[in-house]
């Protein structure tokens, strides 16, 4: 039984590798550092309400044997257009953001000092080599150890942080307020990638199909759903740990995270080493780097893969080229687009992260509606759909995401 499950384990961990990046290392830790435990419930809530819109990727592929993009196509060409435009409009920004954080950790490891876009270019080139040489199997193998390593390190750091002697200010720190614009803007940015942009449900679907090519068959439903749940709820627990770590080590200390990638990542690693001891510095630094690297490579692989598939469904000339060849074109496009953002528009890592995550939050209600229509639509038989509770819960998630997006827009522009 266990041996069988290990054979199908993979897509859920790829999801975890993509999710445990900016949303966890950066945003969750910042939430704890600035507001203590006040936003802990928000992190849990964001993961809960988005669950149905991620689960559909795994469920749809297991039931139909095809990509979730087929579900979009069966809704109508308009749905594929929405997915294509959302992914096309955000993929360079998102890849630039995760690569920038990775570059900060890499520069801390190597000690080199170059312009951020140069280090990011090197990282993306390494990602390209891995994808071109090893493709899915190497990505799958790497992810299991990367996720496990950082998880163990984070658990140890959080436990130790409760015993760390961190001086606190005599005056209490300001509390979070929904009436404070800056607080609301950060809240939206925190939830935007918590746990990851909703379009990642399509990535999960594609990874299951890639695993099918490797194994020669789709995984049994019980194994595939277990793999998904391990990835999804495991990253939820890790997000909670990062909030706790940030709170225990930085909240109400008078210290703030830097807005620059190298300084921020150095400060992040110091949270671990202050908690665990100086001996842990190289271990945590390497673990954090490979975690962010895993996020970079999975996003760098996933966006071109799904945009190539969606593009082939919308543009007949691209369909003639073939999805596989188009994938490499989009790989190049994403790399150049990301480097252009980093080279010409970058002013602050913190600003870029908040911008990218906010855009994803504003896209979430639209994609959530589409995923609901697929999950409870004609492609999935009633016997394979979630029950009444999940149906109502999905509606609640759509209403919340829509309402809070409107509240943000009102705060931002009016």
C-alpha positions, 0 to 999 in steps of 0.5 A: 500500500505504502509502496503504491502510494509513493509511486503516485506521490508527486503532483501534490509536492510540486504544488507545495514547492510552488506554494511555499515561496513568496506567500510563506517565506515573505508574506506570512513572515512579514504578517507575523513580524508586523501584526503578531498573531493578529493575522494568523486567522486570516492565513487559515481562512484564506486557505480554507475558502480557496480549497474548492477552487484548487481541488477541482484541478485534481478531481477534474483530471481524475474523473475525465482523464484530461486537463482542467483546461478542457473544462474551461473549453467546455464552458466556452471559448470565452472561458479559455480567453479569460484564463489565457489573459489572466495567465499571460497578464501575470506570468512575467510579473509572478516569475520576476517576483519569485526569481528576485527573492531567490536571487537574494538568497543566492547572493547571500550564499555566494557572496557575489554582488551583481545587479538583481536582474543579472543574478535572476538571469543566471537563475532562470538559465539554470532552471531552463537547463533543468527543464530541458534535460530532466523535465518532469521526472527531475523536477518531481524528484527534487521537490520531495527533498526540498519540501521535506528539508525546509519543513523540518527546519521550520518546525524546529525553528518555530519550537525554538522561537518560543524559548528565545529571549527576544527583547520587546518594546515597552509600548504595545505595537499598533493593532491591525485595522480594517479602517487603515488603508495600508493595513488593508492593502497588506491584507489583500497582498497577504491573501493574494498568494495564500496559498498560491494564485488560483490558476495553479489548479490548472498546473496541478492538473497538468502535473497529474497528466505528466505523472501519467506519462511517467507511470503509464496510467492515472493514479487511483483516486484515493492516492491522487487525492491524498497526494493533493491533500498532503500538499495543500494542507501541509502548505497551510500548516507551514504558512501558520508556522511562518506567521508564528516565527515572524511574530515570536522573533520580530513582533514589537521589537522595533525591527522591520524587514528591508524592502530589498531582496538581499537584505530581506533574505538575510534578515529572514535567515537570521530569524532562524539562526537567532532561534536555533543558534549560529550553527544552523545558518548554512543549513537554513540558508541552503534550505530556504534557497532551494525552497525558493528555487523550487518555487521559481522553477515550478512557476517557470515551467507551469506558466509556459505549459498552460499558456501554450495549451490555452493558446493552441485552443484559441489560435489555430496557427499555434495549434499547428505548431504544437503545444510542446514547441509552443511551450519553449517559445513561452519559456523564452518569452517569460524569461525575457519579460521577467528580466525586463521587469527586473531590469527596467521597473524594479525599485523594491522587492517588497513593492513588487511582491505586494503588487504581484500578490494584489493582482492575483487576489483581484483575479481570484473571484473571476477564476473562482467562479469558473472553477465552480462552474467546472466543479459542479458542471456537466463534465463531472458526474453528480456522483463524483462532485463534492456534496452540498456543504462544499457547494455552499462553501464554494459560494461563500468563498466566491462572495467573500473574494468578490466582496473583499476585492470591491472593498479593496478597490473602494479603499484604493481609488475612492 
